[in-house]
Amino acid sequence: MANQTKQLAGLLQQEGIAVTLIQVNVPYSPAWVGKMKGVRAIFRLVPYLVHLWKSAKTVQLYHVMANSGWSWHLYAAPVIWIARVRRKPVIINYRGGEAETFFSRSFFWIKPSLKRTQIIVVPSGFLEHVFEKHGFKSTIVPNIIDLGRFSISVRKKKKADGPHIIITRNLEPIYDITTAIHAFNHVRSVMPTARLTIAGSGPERALLENLVANLGLGDSVRFTGRMDNTAIIALYQDADLMINPSLVDNMPISILEALASGVPVVSTDVGGVPFLVTHEKSALLVPPGQPRAMADAALVLLSNQILAGQLIAEGVELVRHYAWPEVRDRLLVVYQQALQVFEKSSVPR
């Protein structure tokens, strides 16, 4: 979500639109506060709220990138209420893959804020359905993929040192890297030269490294940690397959990046993923938490170049719909609608 926000701000600025980017994850000031769990959240929240309040002097509308859980309560909902007090329209761009669970548990507290937004934007049909179930209409504006960075035309020539499988998700429980490692272990039993690169950071790294060691996978698995933009592009260029093992998901940009780079994808069929790709047409989809099914799908694509080529061709065509020229017009219409809705609601009766 942070990468999408930064990318969107830059693209809007290129269109001549003035953007004030208000971050929720700015560096702690003073830096030593970052070591104080619990207290450190206040040192981010208070400056964030102050920045929001002051920004109302110059902005025409607020575009809020929103997520589930405490992220909603601490960072998204306050924007809605500040915008209401400061008489500014607000768009909620909801992106949380855990929306269904979050809404079923906390909708009593969420609903009053949603009712005070001008437009709700979601990136997928999956989230559109979730909002509809709870009585709210939403508009789909998909994630953006930068086809200037991710492209099949710059793929490296295939090497003869075995298939290279990659995972580009954070090392957190909801992304279930554990299942992917077990799946890779089975792939290695059939293709001993296969390699796995896990690109991401997170709290489960030590646990996952221990699993790799216990399975005897040794040097065949590489943990890169968080990668910068140049390194992640190079990683896709060198990959033969991307695995997305998540237990909860919305519209993972990592799948779009892989497809744009000409890398076939095996993913779990959770959340918004089936709204993004079609099984056996643009990717292979498997049930979550089933390493053997994931391994079997991976082996199919690694051994069947005709099928892999068909999925690659379909994937490259699919991602064109997520390029900025396609998304821009839809987003600008939403901005205009939000301003019009707000103006109508502000007219005295």
C-alpha positions as CSV (number, residue, x, y, z in Angstrom):
1,M,0.0,0.0,0.0
2,A,2.9,2.4,0.8
3,N,4.4,1.8,-2.7
4,Q,1.1,2.3,-4.4
5,T,0.5,5.5,-2.5
6,K,4.0,6.9,-3.4
7,Q,3.6,5.9,-7.0
8,L,0.1,7.4,-7.3
9,A,1.3,10.7,-5.8
10,G,4.1,10.9,-8.4
11,L,1.8,10.1,-11.3
12,L,-0.8,12.7,-10.2
13,Q,1.9,15.3,-9.9
14,Q,3.0,14.5,-13.5
15,E,-0.6,15.3,-14.5
16,G,-0.2,18.8,-13.0
17,I,-2.2,18.0,-9.9
18,A,-0.9,19.4,-6.6
19,V,-0.5,16.5,-4.0
20,T,0.2,16.8,-0.3
21,L,1.4,13.4,0.9
22,I,0.7,12.8,4.6
23,Q,2.5,9.7,5.8
24,V,1.6,7.5,8.8
25,N,5.0,6.0,9.0
26,V,7.4,9.0,9.1
27,P,10.7,8.4,11.0
28,Y,10.4,8.9,14.7
29,S,11.5,12.2,16.1
30,P,13.6,11.9,18.2
31,A,15.0,8.7,16.8
32,W,15.3,7.0,20.2
33,V,11.5,7.0,20.6
34,G,11.4,4.1,18.1
35,K,12.7,1.8,20.8
36,M,9.8,2.5,23.1
37,K,7.0,0.1,22.3
38,G,3.5,1.5,22.9
39,V,4.7,5.1,23.5
40,R,6.2,5.4,20.1
41,A,2.8,5.2,18.4
42,I,1.8,8.5,20.0
43,F,4.9,10.2,18.5
44,R,3.6,9.3,15.0
45,L,-0.1,9.7,15.6
46,V,-0.1,13.2,17.1
47,P,2.0,14.9,14.3
48,Y,-0.1,13.0,11.7
49,L,-3.3,14.5,13.1
50,V,-1.8,17.9,13.3
51,H,-0.6,17.6,9.7
52,L,-4.1,16.5,8.6
53,W,-5.7,19.5,10.3
54,K,-3.4,22.1,8.8
55,S,-3.5,20.6,5.3
56,A,-7.3,21.4,5.1
57,K,-6.2,25.0,4.4
58,T,-4.9,24.0,1.0
59,V,-6.3,20.7,-0.2
60,Q,-9.6,20.4,-2.2
61,L,-10.2,16.8,-1.1
62,Y,-8.7,14.0,0.9
63,H,-7.8,10.7,-0.8
64,V,-7.3,8.2,2.1
65,M,-5.5,4.9,1.6
66,A,-7.3,2.7,4.2
67,N,-6.6,-0.7,5.7
68,S,-8.2,-3.0,8.3
69,G,-7.8,-3.2,12.0
70,W,-6.1,-0.6,14.1
71,S,-4.8,1.1,10.9
72,W,-8.4,2.0,10.2
73,H,-9.2,3.3,13.6
74,L,-6.0,5.3,14.1
75,Y,-5.3,6.7,10.6
76,A,-8.3,6.4,8.3
77,A,-11.3,7.3,10.4
78,P,-9.7,10.5,11.8
79,V,-9.3,11.8,8.3
80,I,-13.0,11.4,7.7
81,W,-13.9,13.3,10.8
82,I,-11.3,16.0,10.3
83,A,-12.5,16.5,6.7
84,R,-16.1,16.8,8.0
85,V,-15.2,19.5,10.6
86,R,-13.0,21.3,8.0
87,R,-15.7,21.0,5.3
88,K,-13.6,19.0,2.8
89,P,-14.8,16.0,0.7
90,V,-13.1,12.7,1.4
91,I,-12.5,9.5,-0.7
92,I,-11.8,6.3,1.2
93,N,-9.6,4.0,-0.9
94,Y,-10.1,0.8,1.0
95,R,-7.4,-1.9,0.4
96,G,-7.5,-4.4,3.3
97,G,-7.6,-8.0,2.3
98,E,-9.0,-8.8,5.8
99,A,-12.0,-6.6,5.3
100,E,-14.6,-9.4,5.7
101,T,-13.3,-10.4,9.1
102,F,-12.7,-6.8,10.2
103,F,-16.2,-5.7,9.2
104,S,-18.0,-8.6,10.8
105,R,-16.2,-7.8,14.1
106,S,-16.2,-4.0,14.1
107,F,-18.8,-2.7,11.7
108,F,-20.7,-0.9,14.4
109,W,-17.7,1.4,14.8
110,I,-16.8,1.6,11.1
111,K,-20.3,2.4,9.7
112,P,-20.6,6.0,11.1
113,S,-17.3,7.0,9.4
114,L,-18.2,5.4,6.1
115,K,-21.5,7.2,6.0
116,R,-19.6,10.5,6.0
117,T,-17.4,9.8,3.0
118,Q,-18.3,11.1,-0.5
119,I,-17.1,8.0,-2.4
120,I,-15.6,4.6,-1.4
121,V,-13.0,3.3,-3.8
122,V,-11.8,-0.3,-3.9
123,P,-9.2,-2.0,-6.2
124,S,-11.1,-5.2,-6.8
125,G,-14.5,-6.9,-7.3
126,F,-13.8,-8.8,-4.1
127,L,-13.9,-5.8,-1.9
128,E,-16.8,-4.3,-3.9
129,H,-18.7,-7.4,-2.9
130,V,-17.7,-7.1,0.8
131,F,-18.9,-3.5,0.9
132,E,-22.1,-4.3,-0.9
133,K,-22.9,-7.0,1.7
134,H,-22.7,-4.3,4.4
135,G,-24.9,-1.9,2.5
136,F,-22.4,0.4,0.9
137,K,-21.8,1.1,-2.8
138,S,-18.1,1.3,-3.9
139,T,-16.3,2.1,-7.1
140,I,-13.5,0.0,-8.5
141,V,-10.3,1.8,-9.4
142,P,-7.6,-0.9,-9.8
143,N,-4.0,-1.0,-8.5
144,I,-1.4,0.6,-10.8
145,I,1.4,-1.3,-12.4
146,D,4.3,0.7,-13.9
147,L,4.9,-1.0,-17.3
148,G,7.9,1.3,-17.7
149,R,9.6,-0.7,-14.9
150,F,8.2,-4.2,-15.2
151,S,8.3,-5.5,-18.7
152,I,8.7,-8.9,-20.5
153,S,10.9,-7.2,-23.1
154,V,13.8,-6.9,-20.6
155,R,13.8,-10.5,-19.3
156,K,17.1,-12.2,-19.0
157,K,18.0,-15.1,-21.1
158,K,17.2,-18.4,-19.3
159,K,20.1,-20.0,-17.5
160,A,20.9,-23.6,-17.4
161,D,21.5,-23.8,-13.6
162,G,18.0,-25.0,-12.7
163,P,14.6,-23.3,-12.3
164,H,14.4,-20.2,-10.2
165,I,11.3,-19.7,-8.1
166,I,10.6,-16.5,-6.3
167,I,8.3,-15.2,-3.5
168,T,7.8,-11.4,-3.1
169,R,5.7,-11.0,0.0
170,N,6.4,-9.9,3.5
171,L,7.4,-12.5,6.1
172,E,4.2,-12.4,8.1
173,P,1.7,-15.2,9.1
174,I,-1.0,-14.1,6.7
175,Y,1.3,-14.7,3.7
176,D,2.0,-18.3,4.8
177,I,5.6,-18.5,3.5
178,T,5.8,-21.7,5.5
179,T,3.5,-23.6,3.1
180,A,5.5,-22.3,0.1
181,I,8.8,-23.6,1.6
182,H,7.2,-27.0,2.2
183,A,6.0,-26.9,-1.4
184,F,9.5,-26.0,-2.6
185,N,10.9,-28.9,-0.7
186,H,8.7,-31.2,-2.8
187,V,9.7,-29.4,-6.0
188,R,13.4,-30.0,-5.1
189,S,12.7,-33.7,-4.7
190,V,11.7,-33.8,-8.4
191,M,14.0,-31.0,-9.7
192,P,17.1,-31.1,-7.5
193,T,18.6,-27.9,-9.1
194,A,15.6,-25.7,-8.3
195,R,16.3,-22.5,-6.4
196,L,14.0,-20.3,-4.2
197,T,14.4,-16.7,-3.5
198,I,12.3,-15.1,-0.8
199,A,12.3,-11.3,-1.1
200,G,10.7,-9.5,1.8
201,S,11.1,-8.7,5.5
202,G,9.1,-9.4,8.5
203,P,8.8,-11.0,12.0
204,E,8.8,-14.6,10.7
205,R,12.3,-14.5,9.1
206,A,14.0,-16.5,11.9
207,L,11.3,-19.1,12.0
208,L,11.4,-19.5,8.2
209,E,15.2,-19.7,8.2
210,N,15.0,-22.5,10.8
211,L,12.4,-24.4,8.7
212,V,14.7,-24.2,5.7
213,A,17.6,-25.6,7.8
214,N,15.5,-28.3,9.3
215,L,14.3,-29.4,5.8
216,G,17.9,-29.6,4.6
217,L,17.3,-27.1,1.8
218,G,20.6,-25.2,2.6
219,D,21.9,-23.0,-0.2
220,S,18.9,-23.7,-2.4
221,V,16.9,-21.0,-0.5
222,R,18.0,-17.4,-0.3
223,F,16.4,-14.7,1.9
224,T,17.1,-11.2,0.5
225,G,15.3,-9.1,3.0
226,R,13.5,-6.0,1.7
227,M,14.7,-5.1,-1.9
228,D,14.8,-1.7,-3.5
229,N,13.1,-1.0,-6.9
230,T,16.1,-1.8,-9.0
231,A,16.8,-5.1,-7.3
232,I,13.2,-6.3,-7.4
233,I,13.0,-5.7,-11.1
234,A,16.2,-7.7,-11.6
235,L,14.7,-10.5,-9.5
236,Y,11.6,-10.8,-11.7
237,Q,13.8,-10.7,-14.8
238,D,15.7,-13.8,-13.5
239,A,12.7,-15.8,-12.3
240,D,11.0,-18.8,-13.9
241,L,8.0,-18.9,-11.5
242,M,6.4,-16.7,-8.8
243,I,4.5,-18.2,-5.9
244,N,1.9,-16.3,-3.9
245,P,1.0,-18.5,-0.9
246,S,-1.1,-15.9,1.1
247,L,-4.0,-16.9,3.3
248,V,-5.7,-13.5,3.0
249,D,-5.4,-11.2,0.0
250,N,-7.0,-8.5,-1.9
251,M,-5.3,-7.5,-5.2
252,P,-1.6,-8.3,-4.7
253,I,0.6,-6.0,-6.7
254,S,3.3,-8.7,-6.7
255,I,1.1,-10.8,-9.0
256,L,0.8,-7.9,-11.4
257,E,4.5,-7.3,-11.3
258,A,5.2,-10.9,-12.1
259,L,2.7,-11.0,-15.0
260,A,4.1,-7.8,-16.4
261,S,7.6,-9.2,-16.2
262,G,6.6,-12.4,-18.1
263,V,6.8,-14.6,-15.0
264,P,4.1,-17.3,-14.7
265,V,2.3,-17.4,-11.4
266,V,1.0,-20.0,-8.9
267,S,-1.2,-18.4,-6.2
268,T,-3.7,-19.4,-3.6
269,D,-7.3,-18.7,-4.6
270,V,-8.1,-16.5,-1.6
271,G,-9.9,-13.1,-1.3
272,G,-9.5,-11.0,-4.4
273,V,-7.0,-13.2,-6.3
274,P,-9.7,-15.0,-8.4
275,F,-11.0,-11.6,-9.3
276,L,-7.6,-10.6,-10.6
277,V,-6.5,-13.8,-12.4
278,T,-8.3,-16.8,-13.9
279,H,-7.2,-20.3,-13.2
280,E,-5.5,-22.0,-16.1
281,K,-5.8,-18.8,-18.2
282,S,-3.6,-16.2,-16.6
283,A,-2.3,-18.2,-13.5
284,L,-2.7,-21.5,-11.7
285,L,-4.7,-21.2,-8.5
286,V,-4.6,-23.7,-5.6
287,P,-6.3,-23.9,-2.2
288,P,-4.5,-22.1,0.7
289,G,-2.3,-24.1,3.2
290,Q,-1.8,-27.1,0.9
291,P,1.9,-27.4,0.0
292,R,1.5,-30.5,-2.2
293,A,-1.1,-28.8,-4.4
294,M,1.1,-25.8,-4.7
295,A,4.1,-27.9,-5.5
296,D,2.2,-29.9,-8.2
297,A,1.1,-26.7,-9.8
298,A,4.6,-25.3,-9.8
299,L,6.0,-28.5,-11.4
300,V,3.3,-28.3,-14.1
301,L,4.5,-24.8,-15.1
302,L,8.2,-25.6,-14.8
303,S,7.9,-28.7,-17.0
304,N,5.2,-27.6,-19.5
305,Q,6.7,-24.7,-21.4
306,I,3.6,-24.5,-23.8
307,L,1.2,-23.9,-20.9
308,A,3.6,-21.6,-19.2
309,G,3.9,-19.6,-22.4
310,Q,0.1,-19.4,-22.7
311,L,-0.2,-18.1,-19.2
312,I,2.6,-15.5,-19.8
313,A,1.0,-14.2,-22.9
314,E,-2.4,-13.8,-21.2
315,G,-0.8,-12.2,-18.2
316,V,1.0,-9.6,-20.2
317,E,-2.2,-8.7,-21.9
318,L,-4.1,-8.6,-18.6
319,V,-1.8,-6.1,-16.9
320,R,-2.3,-3.5,-19.6
321,H,-5.6,-2.8,-17.9
322,Y,-3.7,-1.7,-14.8
323,A,-1.3,0.7,-16.5
324,W,-1.6,4.4,-15.5
325,P,-3.3,5.6,-18.8
326,E,-6.1,3.1,-18.1
327,V,-6.4,3.9,-14.4
328,R,-5.9,7.7,-14.6
329,D,-9.2,8.5,-16.4
330,R,-11.2,6.3,-13.9
331,L,-9.6,8.0,-10.9
332,L,-10.0,11.6,-12.2
333,V,-13.7,10.8,-12.8
334,V,-14.0,9.7,-9.1
335,Y,-12.3,12.9,-7.9
336,Q,-14.8,15.0,-9.9
337,Q,-17.7,13.0,-8.6
338,A,-16.5,13.4,-5.0
339,L,-16.3,17.2,-5.4
340,Q,-19.8,17.3,-7.0
341,V,-21.4,15.1,-4.3
342,F,-19.8,17.3,-1.6
343,E,-21.0,20.5,-3.3
344,K,-24.6,19.3,-3.6
345,S,-24.6,18.2,0.1
346,S,-23.3,21.6,1.1
347,V,-26.0,23.6,-0.7
348,P,-28.4,25.0,1.9
349,R,-32.0,23.7,1.5
